[in-house]
């Protein structure tokens, strides 16, 4: 059965999509940009933006009864691949054991002019 997951501790969807959808124990989390849900601000550095994007992912995981340990795949979108190392350093703080599969791409632009967007798939 399909279940829509929405956390008040992550930014609200700004279009015709859900923060996440769970079906048969698999959670598909929409790309999370580094918007602070409390005030709508966006941190400036790639490190702070990566951290906030992953905190947003974490809030959605928590709402679904999961943790970062349940994540099996992520996709990271960067506005500049030169930020790969800095993003990776922060990313490794969140995924310390049994790291998920991952793809990382440089894209032409991201919503709100942010530097990073991260989507994830998790399994119970």
CORJO-V688126 format. One record per run of one state. SS is the DSSP state (alpha for helix, beta for strand, coil for the rest). FROM is the first residue (numbers start at 1). LEN is the number of residues. If there is no record, write none. Layout:
# CORJO-V688126
SS/FROM/LEN  SS/FROM/LEN
This chain:
# CORJO-V688126
coil/1/1  beta/2/4  coil/6/14  beta/20/4  coil/24/2  beta/26/8  coil/34/1  beta/35/1  coil/36/6  beta/42/1  coil/43/3  alpha/46/18  coil/64/4  alpha/68/3  beta/71/8  coil/79/2  alpha/81/14  coil/95/6  beta/101/6  coil/107/4  alpha/111/3  coil/114/2  beta/116/8  coil/124/1
